[in-house]
Amino acid sequence: MTTARTLVRPAAARSRRRPSRTRRTVKRNLTAYGFLCGALICFAFFSWCPIVREVLLSFQKTNFVGEARWVGFDNFRTVLADPGFVDAWVNTAEFTLLALIVGYVVPFAIAIVLNELKHARAYLRFVVYLPVMLPPAVAVLLFKWFYDPGPGLFNQILHAAHLPGLSWLDSTGTALISLVIVSTWMNLGSGTLIYLAALQSIPGELYEAAELDGAGLFRRIRHITIPQTRLILLVMLLLQIIATMQVFIEPYLLTGGGPEGSTVTVAYLMYQYAFNFTNFGGGGALGLMLMLVLMVFSAVYLRVSREEAR
């Protein structure tokens, strides 16, 4: 009798413990899903809803006061017939290419230099990241004074070197590269710190072995640094292309699309349709086109990078 009672009690105790353990697991999962739902709601409200609204807007004619009217592909026809449509895409492609040549290489080079330094590394990281902490409008207006053909800093430097000044923002030959310089300076800090973090994750034994073999700085960069940071380089390349193809603040505040439309980008033309021409449907059509181009590029890029990784 005692033995049977002894055997029953642990079983009963285990059965009583199971609900409590299950209850804790359910409570923990519900808490996690609660936090996840909050993030999903915010993401849906600020990201998915505007995307869906833009898609609908591209097929409508509305002034946001009266009732919207469906017009089919009329907005797309209007945008495609615009003489500045092709120029906007060409300017955007040129800006993206120049930004990749300058803005993609410079942060990586600065990160390599900072990684090689032994002293004042923290101070220099702060100096490099400082432009990111400035509001974009402030940084752009600061460069607008730098580019001033009279008392501007850049022309003063050229005059001090006995060189002729340039019409930085007033010439079709220099306006676009001037915007690239501003964009590179504004985003230099973020890219540099990301590259620096990737460089510091490389095992030091690789560099030590290369130095013992007599490898110089450039050989170490070619055979160790670049292969070890290949993944982050590919990710940053994709992110930079997506960001530069949506450039808007620089042409809006510095050149207003001029001179002679040489700095009108797709995003700036979208703004003109929506707020200058009061054609919100045309602006939505341009935005949808840009989104589709970036989606196709991203899909192709990810497919190629996945095959190379194999």
Buried (B, 14 or more C-beta within 10 A) or exposed (E): EEEEEEEEEEEEEEEEEEEEEEEEEEEEEEEEEEEEEEEEEEEEEEEEEEEEEBBBBBBBBBEEEEEBEEBEEBBBEBBEEBEBBEBBBEBBBBBBEBBBEBBBEBBBEBBBEBBEEEEEEEEBBEEBBEBBEBEBEEBBEBBBEBBBBEEBEBBBEBEEEEEEBBBBBBBEEBBBBBBBBBBBBBBBBBBBBBBBEBBEEBEEEBBEEBEEEEBEEEEBBEEBBEEBBBEBBBEBBBEBBBBBBBBBBBBBBBBEBBBEBBBBBBBBBBBBBBEEBEBBBBBBBBBBBBBEBBEEBEEEBEEEBEEEEE
